[in-house]
Amino acid sequence: MPPEGQATFLQHHFPDAPTQEHAARLGMWLFLATEVLLFTALFTGYALYRYLFSETFHAASKYIETSVGLTNTVVLITSSLTVALALHAARQGQGRRAAALLAATLAFGGVFMVLKGFEYHHHFVTGQLPGRFYAFAELAAPGAAMFFTIYFLMTGLHGLHVLIGMGVLGWLAGRAWRGDFSPAYHTPVELGGLYWHLVDLIWIFLFPLLYLI
Amino acid sequence: MAHATESAHRGKAHGAGRYVAVWVALLVLTALTYAVRRYDMQEPWHLVSALLIAVTKATLVALVFMHLWDHGGATRLAVLTSVAFAALLIGLVLVDNATRFPYANPPRAASYQDPAGAPRPPAPAGRAPAH
């Protein structure tokens, strides 16, 4: 017998709320698995060209500003914390608190994108561009253009995910503020949070591979 | 169904403290990976140490932030399958290229001279030669 209030979100084809929640979570994880495989293709390209041009990749990574990458890593890790705390608040029915934490996450995402924008601007100005647009005389070894092709593809696709994640979290923040979530129903916050954590997780690998080594 | 109910309840039992603890651990590991880079090591070890730290961080995020610790069963299977296929693709592509005979891959700066003392090919037009 479902408790009062569940009828608003429990779909007719699920027997009870936990089953629906379980199905939603599994569906989200299947989607995240495809996201992992999407990025795996790019990581494979990175691994292959790093193997083929290891000296050049090592030299090229020195031209990417480590301090910006480090700051962005801290920003994304902290944004993951605020999302986790937002879900915690939503679970306890504290909608306003969840909305504020989601808004903080959104702000962290904004900081990340702005810093990334400054980085991209620097690469454009200095000619560190993909493929035939590469015009950086200081590092003219074979494979240097390929490093920046992979750099832009990986950080670009990741940045796109940050933007999509910000859109999702913004929508969730609005719903949380309106009081849509309760201890009985907070699945959207959980699934949106999962997406944001995946974005953080991919950056955890991008940061050392592109900036550090 | 019993499983879903149980996992939903287990997920709610935790306080927020462990999120903060994981956040601190992630910051420490980030500082560590930054510090290790400045440490002088032989070539593969920078890559190995950076990847080990990244995998540790990713595991923390997946288990605690993404609640894989609480939610067993099919979700774990989905994650492990994607990770296994990622490892297969990256691993086999690398093994393929590592076991090719030398001239099947583009020449490297360090391996131009070996294995048979082949002459160094001319650098492409408009590019400085590799150093």
HADDOCK unambig.tbl for C-alpha pairs under 7 A between the chains (distance, minus, plus):
assign (segid A and resid 18 and name CA) (segid B and resid 4 and name CA) 5.80 0.50 0.50
assign (segid A and resid 18 and name CA) (segid B and resid 5 and name CA) 5.34 0.50 0.50
assign (segid A and resid 18 and name CA) (segid B and resid 8 and name CA) 6.75 0.50 0.50
assign (segid A and resid 19 and name CA) (segid B and resid 1 and name CA) 5.96 0.50 0.50
assign (segid A and resid 19 and name CA) (segid B and resid 4 and name CA) 6.00 0.50 0.50
assign (segid A and resid 22 and name CA) (segid B and resid 4 and name CA) 5.75 0.50 0.50
assign (segid A and resid 26 and name CA) (segid B and resid 74 and name CA) 6.81 0.50 0.50
assign (segid A and resid 26 and name CA) (segid B and resid 75 and name CA) 5.46 0.50 0.50
assign (segid A and resid 29 and name CA) (segid B and resid 75 and name CA) 6.05 0.50 0.50
assign (segid A and resid 29 and name CA) (segid B and resid 78 and name CA) 6.51 0.50 0.50
assign (segid A and resid 30 and name CA) (segid B and resid 78 and name CA) 5.94 0.50 0.50
assign (segid A and resid 33 and name CA) (segid B and resid 78 and name CA) 6.38 0.50 0.50
assign (segid A and resid 33 and name CA) (segid B and resid 79 and name CA) 6.03 0.50 0.50
assign (segid A and resid 33 and name CA) (segid B and resid 82 and name CA) 5.27 0.50 0.50
assign (segid A and resid 36 and name CA) (segid B and resid 82 and name CA) 6.56 0.50 0.50
assign (segid A and resid 37 and name CA) (segid B and resid 82 and name CA) 6.42 0.50 0.50
assign (segid A and resid 37 and name CA) (segid B and resid 86 and name CA) 6.36 0.50 0.50
assign (segid A and resid 40 and name CA) (segid B and resid 86 and name CA) 5.59 0.50 0.50
assign (segid A and resid 44 and name CA) (segid B and resid 89 and name CA) 6.92 0.50 0.50
assign (segid A and resid 44 and name CA) (segid B and resid 90 and name CA) 4.89 0.50 0.50
assign (segid A and resid 47 and name CA) (segid B and resid 90 and name CA) 6.98 0.50 0.50
assign (segid A and resid 48 and name CA) (segid B and resid 93 and name CA) 6.98 0.50 0.50
assign (segid A and resid 48 and name CA) (segid B and resid 94 and name CA) 6.10 0.50 0.50
assign (segid A and resid 52 and name CA) (segid B and resid 106 and name CA) 6.94 0.50 0.50
assign (segid A and resid 53 and name CA) (segid B and resid 108 and name CA) 6.47 0.50 0.50
assign (segid A and resid 74 and name CA) (segid B and resid 27 and name CA) 6.76 0.50 0.50
assign (segid A and resid 77 and name CA) (segid B and resid 23 and name CA) 6.88 0.50 0.50
assign (segid A and resid 78 and name CA) (segid B and resid 23 and name CA) 6.90 0.50 0.50
assign (segid A and resid 81 and name CA) (segid B and resid 19 and name CA) 6.40 0.50 0.50
assign (segid A and resid 81 and name CA) (segid B and resid 20 and name CA) 6.97 0.50 0.50
assign (segid A and resid 81 and name CA) (segid B and resid 23 and name CA) 6.28 0.50 0.50
assign (segid A and resid 84 and name CA) (segid B and resid 19 and name CA) 6.88 0.50 0.50
assign (segid A and resid 84 and name CA) (segid B and resid 65 and name CA) 5.93 0.50 0.50
assign (segid A and resid 85 and name CA) (segid B and resid 16 and name CA) 6.57 0.50 0.50
assign (segid A and resid 88 and name CA) (segid B and resid 16 and name CA) 6.76 0.50 0.50
assign (segid A and resid 140 and name CA) (segid B and resid 127 and name CA) 5.98 0.50 0.50
assign (segid A and resid 140 and name CA) (segid B and resid 128 and name CA) 5.67 0.50 0.50
assign (segid A and resid 141 and name CA) (segid B and resid 128 and name CA) 6.76 0.50 0.50
assign (segid A and resid 141 and name CA) (segid B and resid 129 and name CA) 6.46 0.50 0.50
assign (segid A and resid 141 and name CA) (segid B and resid 130 and name CA) 4.71 0.50 0.50
assign (segid A and resid 142 and name CA) (segid B and resid 130 and name CA) 6.48 0.50 0.50
assign (segid A and resid 194 and name CA) (segid B and resid 66 and name CA) 5.81 0.50 0.50
assign (segid A and resid 197 and name CA) (segid B and resid 66 and name CA) 6.80 0.50 0.50
assign (segid A and resid 201 and name CA) (segid B and resid 58 and name CA) 5.60 0.50 0.50
assign (segid A and resid 201 and name CA) (segid B and resid 61 and name CA) 6.98 0.50 0.50
assign (segid A and resid 204 and name CA) (segid B and resid 54 and name CA) 5.94 0.50 0.50
assign (segid A and resid 204 and name CA) (segid B and resid 58 and name CA) 6.82 0.50 0.50
assign (segid A and resid 205 and name CA) (segid B and resid 54 and name CA) 5.77 0.50 0.50
assign (segid A and resid 208 and name CA) (segid B and resid 50 and name CA) 6.12 0.50 0.50
assign (segid A and resid 212 and name CA) (segid B and resid 37 and name CA) 6.50 0.50 0.50
assign (segid A and resid 213 and name CA) (segid B and resid 46 and name CA) 6.63 0.50 0.50
assign (segid A and resid 213 and name CA) (segid B and resid 47 and name CA) 6.45 0.50 0.50
